[in-house]
Amino acid sequence: MRLIISCLLLAVALPAAAQIYKYTDANGNTVFTNQPPDGTPTEKVELPPTNSVQVQPPSQPANDDPGDEQQAAYNVVELTNLPDEEALRANNGTFSVGVRLDPRLQPGHSLRLRLDGEPYGQPTNVPRLQLQNIDRGEHTLMVDILAGTTVVQSSAPFTFTVQRVNTSSPALRPPPPTPRPNN
């Protein structure tokens, strides 16, 4: 029985163009071979066509190019609640800004501020972002939409000035004590 199975396995492994012959040996075992033995009656074995797999054209990969996603992701990405013409008064340097998006923030995306070109704070999905202890003077602020750590889209940069009270200002000093008349 082992001999038959081995012969069958060999027959399957042969190329499709090879001819297979079948005969019975002196011990009564059925033998399959690619060369007929001399002096033994054989019969040709007709094999069905071999299985074949057609080459499939490669499918289009998922869109992983951030440039394409950036064009179609959001119609509107802008900062709100920043002054247009005047300085932003924040005596302790803390203030918050809003983010307007159209359409809404997509699943898997988050928002992160960029202050003066550098990332500021942790990514979040809340469209209200807070800045703390910002120095007075002129700054540039943007918001990035992130997919993981990849920037999908950014708002236009917004330049503004933070105005903080200078504690060494003479106007903030307490008035000198008034002299008391001596009696």
Buried (B, 14 or more C-beta within 10 A) or exposed (E): EEEEEEBEEEBEEBEEEEEBBBBEEEEEEEBBBEEBEEEEEBEEEEEEEEEEEEEEEEEEEEEEEBEEBBEEBBEEBBBEEBEEEEBBEBEEBEBEBEBEBEEEBBEEBBBBBBBEEEEBBEBBEEBEBEBEEBEBEEBEBBBBBBBEEEBBBBBEEBEBEBBBEEEEEEEEEEEEEEEEEEE
